[in-house]
Amino acid sequence: MHEMSIVAALIDEVRQHTSKHPGARVSVVRLRVGALRQVIPEWLQFCFVTATRDTDLAGVELEIEPVPARARCRLCQRTFAVEDSWFECPGCGALGGELIQGNELELVSLVLAEATCARQ
């Protein structure tokens, strides 16, 4: 299950960004995940919850935006949906093509909330 290593790297990246905003807490982490990345979103969610349990990131919402795979034919320049890593142009039948989306695995944004101080 490579989702756990992805989550570990994601947590490191989140901590790197939040270190620049002392006193703020993360409420939402937004990711874009391409269809060809071979990542199962439900497993990614499970690993995120498991890895952040009992940490300052516990309860943070992980939003995953799926990105469908699309390619551009090198012969006729038509763009088309890629099914199961099979790059066949539906226009001219050429095999291959240039992948233009669907391989993403990126942190898109963090939603930060100011920490509240308890008054005594």
Backbone as JSON Lines, residues from 0, in Angstrom:
{"i":0,"aa":"M","n":[0.86,-1.18,0.0],"ca":[0.0,0.0,0.0],"c":[0.9,1.24,0.0]}
{"i":1,"aa":"H","n":[1.08,1.83,-1.17],"ca":[1.94,3.01,-1.27],"c":[1.22,4.28,-0.82]}
{"i":2,"aa":"E","n":[-0.06,4.19,-0.55],"ca":[-0.8,5.36,-0.07],"c":[-0.23,5.89,1.24]}
{"i":3,"aa":"M","n":[0.27,5.0,2.11],"ca":[0.83,5.46,3.38],"c":[2.08,6.29,3.16]}
{"i":4,"aa":"S","n":[2.93,5.92,2.22],"ca":[4.13,6.73,1.95],"c":[3.75,8.06,1.31]}
{"i":5,"aa":"I","n":[2.7,8.07,0.51],"ca":[2.21,9.33,-0.06],"c":[1.72,10.24,1.05]}
{"i":6,"aa":"V","n":[0.97,9.68,1.99],"ca":[0.45,10.46,3.12],"c":[1.59,10.99,3.99]}
{"i":7,"aa":"A","n":[2.61,10.18,4.21],"ca":[3.75,10.64,5.01],"c":[4.42,11.84,4.35]}
{"i":8,"aa":"A","n":[4.6,11.78,3.04],"ca":[5.19,12.92,2.31],"c":[4.26,14.12,2.34]}
{"i":9,"aa":"L","n":[2.96,13.88,2.24],"ca":[1.97,14.96,2.29],"c":[2.01,15.66,3.65]}
{"i":10,"aa":"I","n":[2.06,14.89,4.72],"ca":[2.12,15.48,6.07],"c":[3.38,16.33,6.22]}
{"i":11,"aa":"D","n":[4.5,15.85,5.71],"ca":[5.74,16.64,5.76],"c":[5.56,17.96,5.02]}
{"i":12,"aa":"E","n":[4.92,17.9,3.85],"ca":[4.71,19.13,3.07],"c":[3.76,20.08,3.78]}
{"i":13,"aa":"V","n":[2.71,19.55,4.38],"ca":[1.77,20.38,5.14],"c":[2.5,21.06,6.3]}
{"i":14,"aa":"R","n":[3.29,20.32,7.01],"ca":[4.04,20.9,8.15],"c":[5.02,21.97,7.68]}
{"i":15,"aa":"Q","n":[5.64,21.75,6.54],"ca":[6.57,22.75,5.98],"c":[5.83,24.06,5.7]}
{"i":16,"aa":"H","n":[4.64,23.96,5.11],"ca":[3.87,25.18,4.8],"c":[3.33,25.85,6.07]}
{"i":17,"aa":"T","n":[2.86,25.06,7.02],"ca":[2.26,25.65,8.22],"c":[3.31,26.24,9.15]}
{"i":18,"aa":"S","n":[4.56,25.81,9.02],"ca":[5.61,26.39,9.88],"c":[5.78,27.88,9.6]}
{"i":19,"aa":"K","n":[5.32,28.33,8.45],"ca":[5.41,29.75,8.08],"c":[4.26,30.57,8.65]}
{"i":20,"aa":"H","n":[3.3,29.89,9.32],"ca":[2.12,30.57,9.88],"c":[1.91,30.13,11.32]}
{"i":21,"aa":"P","n":[2.79,30.59,12.23],"ca":[2.65,30.18,13.64],"c":[1.29,30.58,14.2]}
{"i":22,"aa":"G","n":[0.71,29.7,14.97],"ca":[-0.58,29.98,15.61],"c":[-1.77,29.57,14.77]}
{"i":23,"aa":"A","n":[-1.55,29.25,13.52],"ca":[-2.66,28.82,12.67],"c":[-2.76,27.3,12.72]}
{"i":24,"aa":"R","n":[-3.97,26.8,12.54],"ca":[-4.15,25.36,12.47],"c":[-4.79,25.02,11.12]}
{"i":25,"aa":"V","n":[-4.51,23.85,10.63],"ca":[-5.03,23.41,9.34],"c":[-6.42,22.83,9.56]}
{"i":26,"aa":"S","n":[-7.37,23.22,8.7],"ca":[-8.7,22.62,8.78],"c":[-9.0,21.75,7.56]}
{"i":27,"aa":"V","n":[-8.4,22.1,6.4],"ca":[-8.64,21.32,5.18],"c":[-7.33,21.23,4.38]}
{"i":28,"aa":"V","n":[-7.07,20.04,3.86],"ca":[-5.96,19.81,2.93],"c":[-6.6,19.39,1.61]}
{"i":29,"aa":"R","n":[-6.24,20.07,0.52],"ca":[-6.81,19.76,-0.8],"c":[-5.74,19.2,-1.73]}
{"i":30,"aa":"L","n":[-6.04,18.05,-2.31],"ca":[-5.14,17.37,-3.23],"c":[-5.8,17.18,-4.59]}
{"i":31,"aa":"R","n":[-4.98,17.13,-5.63],"ca":[-5.42,16.71,-6.97],"c":[-4.7,15.38,-7.25]}
{"i":32,"aa":"V","n":[-5.49,14.38,-7.63],"ca":[-4.93,13.06,-7.9],"c":[-5.39,12.59,-9.27]}
{"i":33,"aa":"G","n":[-4.42,12.37,-10.16],"ca":[-4.71,11.92,-11.51],"c":[-5.13,10.46,-11.55]}
{"i":34,"aa":"A","n":[-5.97,10.14,-12.52],"ca":[-6.5,8.79,-12.68],"c":[-5.41,7.75,-12.92]}
{"i":35,"aa":"L","n":[-4.29,8.15,-13.49],"ca":[-3.22,7.2,-13.81],"c":[-2.21,7.03,-12.68]}
{"i":36,"aa":"R","n":[-2.41,7.68,-11.55],"ca":[-1.46,7.59,-10.43],"c":[-1.58,6.29,-9.64]}
{"i":37,"aa":"Q","n":[-2.58,5.5,-9.92],"ca":[-2.8,4.24,-9.23],"c":[-2.9,4.44,-7.72]}
{"i":38,"aa":"V","n":[-3.67,5.45,-7.35],"ca":[-3.93,5.75,-5.95],"c":[-5.42,5.53,-5.72]}
{"i":39,"aa":"I","n":[-5.74,4.8,-4.67],"ca":[-7.13,4.56,-4.33],"c":[-7.53,5.62,-3.3]}
{"i":40,"aa":"P","n":[-8.44,6.54,-3.69],"ca":[-8.8,7.66,-2.8],"c":[-9.25,7.22,-1.41]}
{"i":41,"aa":"E","n":[-10.02,6.14,-1.32],"ca":[-10.5,5.68,-0.01],"c":[-9.33,5.24,0.87]}
{"i":42,"aa":"W","n":[-8.34,4.61,0.29],"ca":[-7.17,4.2,1.05],"c":[-6.34,5.4,1.46]}
{"i":43,"aa":"L","n":[-6.27,6.39,0.58],"ca":[-5.56,7.63,0.91],"c":[-6.22,8.31,2.1]}
{"i":44,"aa":"Q","n":[-7.55,8.36,2.08],"ca":[-8.3,8.95,3.2],"c":[-8.03,8.17,4.49]}
{"i":45,"aa":"F","n":[-8.11,6.84,4.41],"ca":[-7.88,6.01,5.58],"c":[-6.47,6.22,6.14]}
{"i":46,"aa":"C","n":[-5.48,6.23,5.26],"ca":[-4.09,6.41,5.7],"c":[-3.89,7.8,6.33]}
{"i":47,"aa":"F","n":[-4.55,8.81,5.77],"ca":[-4.43,10.17,6.31],"c":[-5.0,10.24,7.72]}
{"i":48,"aa":"V","n":[-6.18,9.67,7.9],"ca":[-6.81,9.66,9.23],"c":[-5.93,8.9,10.22]}
{"i":49,"aa":"T","n":[-5.42,7.75,9.79],"ca":[-4.58,6.92,10.65],"c":[-3.29,7.64,11.02]}
{"i":50,"aa":"A","n":[-2.64,8.26,10.04],"ca":[-1.35,8.91,10.28],"c":[-1.46,10.19,11.09]}
{"i":51,"aa":"T","n":[-2.61,10.84,11.06],"ca":[-2.76,12.11,11.79],"c":[-3.43,11.93,13.15]}
{"i":52,"aa":"R","n":[-3.92,10.73,13.42],"ca":[-4.56,10.47,14.72],"c":[-3.57,10.79,15.84]}
{"i":53,"aa":"D","n":[-4.04,11.41,16.87],"ca":[-3.23,11.77,18.04],"c":[-2.11,12.77,17.7]}
{"i":54,"aa":"T","n":[-2.31,13.56,16.66],"ca":[-1.36,14.63,16.32],"c":[-2.14,15.94,16.23]}
{"i":55,"aa":"D","n":[-1.42,17.03,16.0],"ca":[-2.08,18.32,15.84],"c":[-2.88,18.39,14.53]}
{"i":56,"aa":"L","n":[-2.73,17.42,13.65],"ca":[-3.49,17.39,12.4],"c":[-4.72,16.47,12.48]}
{"i":57,"aa":"A","n":[-4.97,15.91,13.65],"ca":[-6.15,15.05,13.82],"c":[-7.41,15.85,13.51]}
{"i":58,"aa":"G","n":[-8.3,15.25,12.77],"ca":[-9.56,15.9,12.43],"c":[-9.5,16.79,11.2]}
{"i":59,"aa":"V","n":[-8.32,16.96,10.62],"ca":[-8.2,17.76,9.4],"c":[-8.89,17.03,8.26]}
{"i":60,"aa":"E","n":[-9.66,17.76,7.48],"ca":[-10.37,17.17,6.35],"c":[-9.44,17.07,5.14]}
{"i":61,"aa":"L","n":[-9.41,15.92,4.51],"ca":[-8.63,15.72,3.29],"c":[-9.6,15.68,2.12]}
{"i":62,"aa":"E","n":[-9.51,16.69,1.24],"ca":[-10.35,16.75,0.05],"c":[-9.51,16.3,-1.15]}
{"i":63,"aa":"I","n":[-10.02,15.33,-1.87],"ca":[-9.3,14.79,-3.03],"c":[-10.08,15.11,-4.29]}
{"i":64,"aa":"E","n":[-9.45,15.85,-5.19],"ca":[-10.05,16.16,-6.48],"c":[-9.51,15.17,-7.51]}
{"i":65,"aa":"P","n":[-10.37,14.29,-8.03],"ca":[-9.9,13.36,-9.05],"c":[-9.69,14.09,-10.38]}
{"i":66,"aa":"V","n":[-8.62,13.74,-11.08],"ca":[-8.32,14.34,-12.38],"c":[-8.35,13.24,-13.43]}
{"i":67,"aa":"P","n":[-9.29,13.32,-14.37],"ca":[-9.36,12.28,-15.4],"c":[-8.15,12.37,-16.34]}
{"i":68,"aa":"A","n":[-7.8,11.23,-16.92],"ca":[-6.66,11.18,-17.84],"c":[-7.1,11.63,-19.23]}
{"i":69,"aa":"R","n":[-6.3,12.52,-19.81],"ca":[-6.55,13.01,-21.17],"c":[-5.22,13.08,-21.9]}
{"i":70,"aa":"A","n":[-5.27,12.82,-23.2],"ca":[-4.06,12.85,-24.02],"c":[-4.32,13.62,-25.3]}
{"i":71,"aa":"R","n":[-3.24,13.99,-25.97],"ca":[-3.32,14.68,-27.26],"c":[-2.6,13.8,-28.3]}
{"i":72,"aa":"C","n":[-3.29,13.55,-29.4],"ca":[-2.72,12.75,-30.48],"c":[-1.58,13.52,-31.13]}
{"i":73,"aa":"R","n":[-0.46,12.84,-31.34],"ca":[0.69,13.48,-31.97],"c":[0.49,13.67,-33.47]}
{"i":74,"aa":"L","n":[-0.43,12.91,-34.05],"ca":[-0.65,13.02,-35.49],"c":[-1.71,14.07,-35.84]}
{"i":75,"aa":"C","n":[-2.9,13.93,-35.25],"ca":[-4.0,14.82,-35.63],"c":[-4.28,15.92,-34.6]}
{"i":76,"aa":"Q","n":[-3.57,15.91,-33.46],"ca":[-3.69,16.91,-32.4],"c":[-5.03,16.89,-31.64]}
{"i":77,"aa":"R","n":[-5.82,15.87,-31.86],"ca":[-7.09,15.74,-31.15],"c":[-6.82,15.38,-29.69]}
{"i":78,"aa":"T","n":[-7.59,15.95,-28.75],"ca":[-7.49,15.55,-27.35],"c":[-8.59,14.53,-27.07]}
{"i":79,"aa":"F","n":[-8.26,13.56,-26.21],"ca":[-9.21,12.49,-25.95],"c":[-8.99,11.91,-24.56]}
{"i":80,"aa":"A","n":[-10.06,11.29,-24.05],"ca":[-9.98,10.63,-22.74],"c":[-9.14,9.37,-22.87]}
{"i":81,"aa":"V","n":[-8.34,9.1,-21.85],"ca":[-7.51,7.91,-21.81],"c":[-8.2,6.89,-20.91]}
{"i":82,"aa":"E","n":[-8.4,5.71,-21.43],"ca":[-9.05,4.65,-20.67],"c":[-8.01,3.58,-20.34]}
{"i":83,"aa":"D","n":[-7.83,3.3,-19.08],"ca":[-6.96,2.2,-18.64],"c":[-5.56,2.27,-19.24]}
{"i":84,"aa":"S","n":[-4.96,3.43,-19.27],"ca":[-3.61,3.64,-19.78],"c":[-3.47,3.29,-21.26]}
{"i":85,"aa":"W","n":[-4.56,3.22,-21.97],"ca":[-4.53,2.89,-23.4],"c":[-4.68,4.17,-24.2]}
{"i":86,"aa":"F","n":[-3.63,4.55,-24.9],"ca":[-3.61,5.8,-25.64],"c":[-3.87,5.52,-27.12]}
{"i":87,"aa":"E","n":[-5.12,5.42,-27.51],"ca":[-5.46,5.26,-28.92],"c":[-6.38,6.4,-29.31]}
{"i":88,"aa":"C","n":[-5.96,7.17,-30.29],"ca":[-6.75,8.32,-30.72],"c":[-8.05,7.85,-31.35]}
{"i":89,"aa":"P","n":[-9.18,8.34,-30.85],"ca":[-10.46,7.94,-31.43],"c":[-10.7,8.6,-32.79]}
{"i":90,"aa":"G","n":[-9.9,9.6,-33.13],"ca":[-10.06,10.28,-34.42],"c":[-9.36,9.57,-35.56]}
{"i":91,"aa":"C","n":[-8.04,9.33,-35.39],"ca":[-7.25,8.75,-36.48],"c":[-6.74,7.34,-36.18]}
{"i":92,"aa":"G","n":[-6.94,6.87,-34.94],"ca":[-6.53,5.52,-34.58],"c":[-5.06,5.37,-34.21]}
{"i":93,"aa":"A","n":[-4.31,6.47,-34.21],"ca":[-2.88,6.4,-33.87],"c":[-2.71,5.97,-32.42]}
{"i":94,"aa":"L","n":[-1.69,5.18,-32.18],"ca":[-1.38,4.76,-30.82],"c":[-0.38,5.73,-30.21]}
{"i":95,"aa":"G","n":[-0.42,5.82,-28.92],"ca":[0.47,6.73,-28.21],"c":[-0.2,8.08,-28.05]}
{"i":96,"aa":"G","n":[0.56,9.06,-27.87],"ca":[0.04,10.4,-27.67],"c":[0.72,11.03,-26.48]}
{"i":97,"aa":"E","n":[0.46,12.27,-26.31],"ca":[1.06,13.04,-25.21],"c":[0.05,13.16,-24.08]}
{"i":98,"aa":"L","n":[0.4,12.66,-22.91],"ca":[-0.48,12.78,-21.75],"c":[-0.53,14.24,-21.33]}
{"i":99,"aa":"I","n":[-1.72,14.81,-21.28],"ca":[-1.84,16.23,-20.9],"c":[-2.43,16.4,-19.51]}
{"i":100,"aa":"Q","n":[-3.08,15.38,-18.99],"ca":[-3.53,15.4,-17.6],"c":[-3.86,13.98,-17.17]}
{"i":101,"aa":"G","n":[-3.79,13.75,-15.86],"ca":[-4.13,12.45,-15.32],"c":[-3.01,11.79,-14.54]}
{"i":102,"aa":"N","n":[-1.86,12.45,-14.46],"ca":[-0.74,11.91,-13.71],"c":[-0.42,12.78,-12.48]}
{"i":103,"aa":"E","n":[-1.31,13.7,-12.16],"ca":[-1.09,14.63,-11.05],"c":[-1.13,13.93,-9.69]}
{"i":104,"aa":"L","n":[-0.34,14.44,-8.81],"ca":[-0.41,14.11,-7.38],"c":[0.17,15.33,-6.7]}
{"i":105,"aa":"E","n":[-0.71,16.28,-6.41],"ca":[-0.21,17.57,-5.92],"c":[-1.08,18.15,-4.82]}
{"i":106,"aa":"L","n":[-0.4,18.8,-3.89],"ca":[-1.08,19.56,-2.86],"c":[-1.55,20.86,-3.51]}
{"i":107,"aa":"V","n":[-2.86,21.07,-3.51],"ca":[-3.43,22.24,-4.16],"c":[-3.51,23.41,-3.2]}
{"i":108,"aa":"S","n":[-4.03,23.15,-2.0],"ca":[-4.17,24.24,-1.04],"c":[-4.39,23.7,0.37]}
{"i":109,"aa":"L","n":[-4.18,24.59,1.31],"ca":[-4.48,24.34,2.71],"c":[-5.43,25.42,3.17]}
{"i":110,"aa":"V","n":[-6.4,25.04,3.96],"ca":[-7.26,26.02,4.6],"c":[-6.79,26.12,6.04]}
{"i":111,"aa":"L","n":[-6.37,27.32,6.41],"ca":[-5.86,27.56,7.76],"c":[-6.87,28.36,8.56]}
{"i":112,"aa":"A","n":[-6.93,28.06,9.84],"ca":[-7.77,28.81,10.77],"c":[-6.86,29.29,11.9]}
{"i":113,"aa":"E","n":[-7.1,30.49,12.33],"ca":[-6.32,31.02,13.45],"c":[-6.62,30.22,14.71]}
{"i":114,"aa":"A","n":[-5.61,29.92,15.45],"ca":[-5.8,29.21,16.71],"c":[-6.5,30.13,17.7]}
{"i":115,"aa":"T","n":[-7.4,29.56,18.47],"ca":[-8.07,30.35,19.49],"c":[-7.38,30.13,20.82]}
{"i":116,"aa":"C","n":[-7.25,31.19,21.56],"ca":[-6.6,31.13,22.87],"c":[-7.68,31.04,23.95]}
{"i":117,"aa":"A","n":[-7.48,30.14,24.87],"ca":[-8.42,30.02,25.98],"c":[-8.13,31.13,26.98]}
{"i":118,"aa":"R","n":[-9.16,31.83,27.4],"ca":[-8.98,32.9,28.39],"c":[-9.28,32.37,29.78]}
{"i":119,"aa":"Q","n":[-8.5,32.81,30.71],"ca":[-8.69,32.34,32.08],"c":[-9.18,33.46,32.95]}
